Amino acid sequence: MRLIESQGLTKIYKREGRWFSSSANEAMPAVDRVSLHVEKGETLGLVGESGSGKSTLARLLLGLEKATEGRLLFRGEDMTRWGFRRLRNIRGRMQMVFQNSYSSFDPLFTVEKIVGEPLSNYGNITARERRRIVLESLDMVGLGAAYAGRYPHELSGGQLQRVNIARALVLQPELLVCDEPFSSLDFKLRRQILTLLEELKRRLGLSYLFITHDLSAVSRFCDRVAVMYRGQIVETLPGARIAEETLHPYTRSLLDAVPVQDPRLRRSKTGRPPGEPALLRGDNIIRGCRFCSRCPAAMPVCYTVEPALERKRPSHQAACHLYAHEAEGKPNLPNC
């Protein structure tokens, strides 16, 4: 069953005002015609460079921002044009684990008040019942009652992220959106939090949208992966097979950027595609593939025709002209 689904979701920001030149008053697409879904009990990884539109897409899926175009469905029900009150009824079933735990907490709140705040906002329960749920949630993430009276500045980075997860769990959500949950943690703490998320998924039957720019944890944690570039999804494939079966040159460049301990196994010296992303406004919008200016295997058609996200192999989609005949068993493999 599809828990949440987007269909052609688009978000365009406009820069307006007399302080900008006329050339600046143009549409800025942050998310462009994105169609994806998260199945119940599934972990979908969303990867891409900073600025590719991952966090904006997450806010659209949670109803924190309104889409310019497209549809958004939760359990098959169209919630695209719902107002605040109607969204509030299901928002507790979709919660977010923020990137920077410390900045998302009120420094004057104790851990108990931080974790219990959603219960105060979404439910009418007694203080005794709220405390019971808070302590249960802290226990689920590996923190006991001893941490309930502490303040954010008294906790380590790993403990702060556990509090962040506990706060998201108190409303018993079906979907957790994790936006770069490891960005402020060292390698050891990343493994601990990743193990915790895996355990919570098994115990509670959670679904995850796991947003990251680091592919090192994707193959272990994600059932499927969607790769995002300049506001568009350019490839989707099973997470466990991303290193072996990726097709799109952009995904390959992301894999090259993953640190490898053995120098003999490193795939690239640069770890990133050449050049910078093209501007996406006014006359500068690329009419073809948005990655063509940085792609080492770009062909003339890439500059004029936008590739569609199409099925190339079972459970595998890619938007790339290099694999126009992949489904027929005749891949035009790039030499890169």
C-alpha positions in Angstrom: 0.0 0.0 0.0 1.3 3.5 -0.9 1.5 5.5 2.3 2.3 8.8 0.7 2.6 9.7 -3.0 3.4 12.8 -5.1 2.2 13.2 -8.7 4.0 15.9 -10.7 4.8 17.9 -7.6 6.2 21.3 -8.4 7.4 24.2 -6.2 8.4 27.5 -7.9 9.8 30.4 -5.9 9.6 34.0 -7.3 11.9 36.8 -6.5 10.0 40.0 -6.6 10.5 43.6 -5.5 12.0 46.9 -6.6 15.4 46.1 -5.0 16.0 43.4 -7.7 16.6 44.0 -11.4 14.0 42.9 -13.9 16.1 39.9 -14.8 15.9 38.7 -11.2 12.1 38.7 -11.1 11.9 35.2 -12.6 10.5 31.8 -11.6 12.9 29.6 -9.6 11.9 26.0 -9.7 13.1 24.2 -6.5 11.1 21.0 -7.2 10.1 20.3 -10.7 7.4 17.7 -11.6 8.4 15.1 -9.0 6.5 11.9 -8.9 7.4 9.3 -6.2 5.9 7.3 -3.4 6.7 5.6 -0.1 5.1 2.2 0.5 4.0 1.3 4.0 6.9 -0.2 5.9 9.4 1.0 3.3 12.5 3.1 3.6 13.0 5.4 0.6 16.3 7.2 0.3 16.4 10.6 -1.3 19.9 11.6 -2.3 21.6 14.4 -4.1 23.9 17.4 -3.7 23.1 20.3 -1.5 20.6 22.6 -3.2 19.1 19.8 -5.3 15.6 20.3 -3.7 15.5 17.4 -1.2 14.5 19.4 1.9 11.9 21.5 -0.1 10.4 18.2 -1.4 10.2 16.9 2.2 8.4 20.1 3.3 5.9 19.7 0.5 5.2 16.1 1.4 4.6 17.0 5.0 2.3 19.9 4.0 4.6 22.5 5.5 4.6 24.3 2.2 2.1 24.5 -0.6 2.9 23.1 -4.0 2.7 25.3 -7.0 1.5 22.4 -9.1 0.9 18.7 -8.8 -1.0 16.4 -6.4 -0.1 14.9 -3.0 -1.9 11.8 -1.7 -1.8 10.2 1.8 -3.2 6.7 1.9 -4.8 7.4 -1.5 -6.6 10.5 -0.3 -5.8 13.7 -2.2 -4.6 16.3 0.4 -3.1 18.8 -2.1 -5.5 21.7 -1.4 -6.3 20.9 2.2 -6.3 23.8 4.7 -4.5 24.0 8.0 -7.2 22.5 10.1 -7.7 19.5 7.8 -4.0 18.9 7.5 -3.7 19.0 11.3 -5.8 15.9 11.6 -3.2 13.8 9.8 0.0 15.7 10.4 0.6 13.7 13.6 0.9 10.6 11.4 3.8 12.2 9.5 6.7 13.5 11.6 10.1 14.9 10.9 13.6 14.3 12.4 15.5 17.6 11.8 19.0 18.0 10.6 20.3 20.1 13.5 18.9 18.8 16.7 20.2 21.6 19.0 18.8 24.5 16.8 15.4 22.8 16.7 15.1 22.7 20.5 14.1 25.5 22.9 17.3 25.8 25.1 15.0 26.7 28.1 13.0 23.5 27.8 13.9 20.3 29.6 14.0 17.1 27.6 10.6 16.1 29.0 9.0 19.3 27.8 10.7 19.1 24.4 9.6 15.5 23.8 6.1 16.1 25.2 5.4 19.3 23.2 3.7 17.5 20.3 1.4 15.8 22.7 0.4 19.2 24.1 -0.2 20.6 20.6 -2.1 17.6 19.1 -3.8 15.9 22.0 -5.9 16.7 25.1 -4.3 14.4 27.8 -3.5 14.7 31.4 0.0 15.7 32.6 0.4 12.2 34.1 -0.4 10.5 30.9 1.8 12.8 28.9 4.8 12.1 31.2 4.2 8.3 30.8 4.3 8.6 27.0 7.3 10.8 27.1 9.3 8.3 29.3 8.2 5.4 27.1 9.5 7.3 24.0 12.8 8.1 25.7 13.2 4.5 26.7 12.6 3.5 23.0 15.5 5.6 21.9 17.9 4.4 24.6 17.5 7.2 27.0 16.0 6.7 30.5 14.0 8.8 32.9 17.2 10.3 34.2 17.4 12.4 31.0 13.9 13.9 31.3 15.0 16.8 33.6 18.1 17.7 31.5 18.5 20.7 29.2 19.8 20.5 25.6 23.2 22.0 26.5 23.8 19.1 28.9 23.5 16.5 26.2 26.0 15.2 23.6 25.3 15.3 19.9 24.2 11.7 19.8 21.9 12.2 22.8 20.4 15.3 21.2 19.6 13.3 18.1 17.9 10.5 20.2 15.8 13.2 21.8 14.9 14.5 18.3 13.7 11.0 17.3 11.9 10.5 20.6 10.0 13.7 20.0 8.9 12.5 16.6 7.7 9.2 18.0 5.4 10.4 20.8 2.5 10.8 18.3 2.9 7.3 17.0 3.5 8.3 13.4 3.4 6.1 10.3 6.0 8.1 8.4 9.2 9.6 9.6 11.0 12.1 7.4 14.7 12.1 8.4 16.4 15.2 6.9 20.2 14.7 7.0 19.9 13.1 10.5 23.7 12.3 10.7 25.2 15.6 9.4 26.4 16.8 12.8 27.5 13.4 14.1 30.8 11.5 13.8 31.1 8.1 12.3 30.6 6.1 15.5 27.4 8.1 16.4 26.1 7.7 12.9 26.3 3.9 13.1 24.5 4.0 16.5 21.7 6.2 15.3 21.3 4.2 12.1 21.0 1.0 14.1 18.4 2.7 16.3 16.3 3.7 13.3 16.5 0.1 12.0 15.3 -1.3 15.3 12.5 1.2 15.5 11.4 0.3 12.0 11.1 -3.4 13.0 9.4 -2.7 16.3 6.9 0.0 15.2 6.4 -0.8 11.5 7.6 2.7 10.5 8.1 4.0 7.0 11.0 6.4 6.4 11.9 9.0 3.9 15.6 9.2 4.4 17.2 12.4 3.0 20.9 12.5 2.6 23.8 13.6 0.3 25.9 10.7 1.5 25.4 7.3 -0.1 27.5 5.4 2.4 24.5 4.3 4.5 22.0 4.0 1.7 22.7 0.4 0.6 22.3 -0.8 4.2 19.3 1.2 5.3 17.1 2.0 2.2 14.8 -0.4 0.3 14.8 2.0 -2.6 16.7 5.1 -3.6 15.6 8.2 -5.5 18.4 10.4 -6.9 17.5 14.1 -7.2 19.3 16.7 -9.3 18.2 20.3 -9.8 14.7 19.7 -8.6 14.1 16.5 -10.6 14.3 12.8 -9.9 16.8 11.4 -12.4 17.0 7.8 -11.2 15.3 5.3 -8.8 16.5 1.8 -8.0 16.8 -0.7 -5.2 19.1 0.6 -2.4 21.0 -2.7 -2.0 22.1 -2.6 -5.7 23.0 1.0 -6.1 26.7 0.5 -6.3 26.4 -2.3 -8.9 23.4 -1.3 -11.0 23.3 2.5 -11.2 22.9 3.9 -14.7 22.8 7.7 -14.5 26.2 9.5 -14.7 25.1 11.8 -11.9 24.5 8.9 -9.5 27.9 7.5 -10.5 29.5 10.8 -9.5 27.8 10.7 -6.1 29.2 7.1 -5.6 32.7 8.4 -6.6 32.4 10.9 -3.7 31.9 8.2 -1.1 35.2 7.8 0.9 36.8 4.4 0.3 39.5 3.3 2.7 41.5 1.2 0.2 43.1 3.5 -2.4 43.0 0.7 -5.0 39.2 0.6 -4.9 38.7 4.3 -5.4 36.8 5.0 -8.6 37.6 8.7 -9.0 40.2 11.2 -8.0 37.8 14.2 -8.0 34.8 12.6 -6.3 32.4 15.1 -8.1 31.2 15.9 -11.6 33.1 18.7 -13.3 31.7 22.3 -13.4 28.8 23.8 -11.5 25.1 23.3 -11.9 23.5 25.4 -14.6 21.3 28.3 -13.5 17.6 27.5 -13.9 15.9 30.8 -14.6 14.9 32.9 -17.5 16.7 32.2 -20.8 19.4 30.2 -18.9 17.1 27.2 -18.4 18.6 24.2 -20.2 16.1 22.7 -22.6 17.6 19.3 -22.5 19.1 17.3 -19.7 20.0 19.4 -16.7 23.1 17.5 -16.1 24.5 17.7 -19.6 26.9 20.6 -18.9 28.7 18.5 -16.3 28.2 15.0 -17.8 31.4 13.4 -19.2 29.3 11.4 -21.7 26.9 14.1 -22.9 25.6 13.7 -26.5 24.1 16.4 -28.8 20.6 15.2 -28.0 21.3 15.8 -24.3 21.4 19.6 -24.9 18.1 19.8 -26.8 15.7 17.0 -25.5 14.9 16.5 -21.9 15.1 12.8 -21.0 12.0 11.2 -19.4 12.2 9.2 -16.2 11.5 5.7 -17.7 11.8 2.1 -16.7 15.1 0.7 -17.9 15.2 -2.5 -15.9 12.9 -4.2 -13.4 12.5 -1.9 -10.4 14.8 0.6 -12.0 14.1 4.0 -13.6 16.5 6.5 -15.1 16.2 9.8 -17.0 19.2 9.5 -19.4 19.5 9.3 -23.2 22.5 7.0 -22.9 20.1 4.2 -22.0 17.4 4.9 -24.5 17.4 1.2 -25.6 18.2 -0.4 -22.2 14.8 -2.0 -21.9 15.4 -3.7 -25.3 18.7 -5.1 -24.2 20.6 -2.7 -26.3 22.2 -0.2 -23.9 24.3 2.6 -25.4 26.8 2.5 -22.6 28.9 5.6 -21.9 32.6 5.5 -21.9 33.1 7.2 -18.6 
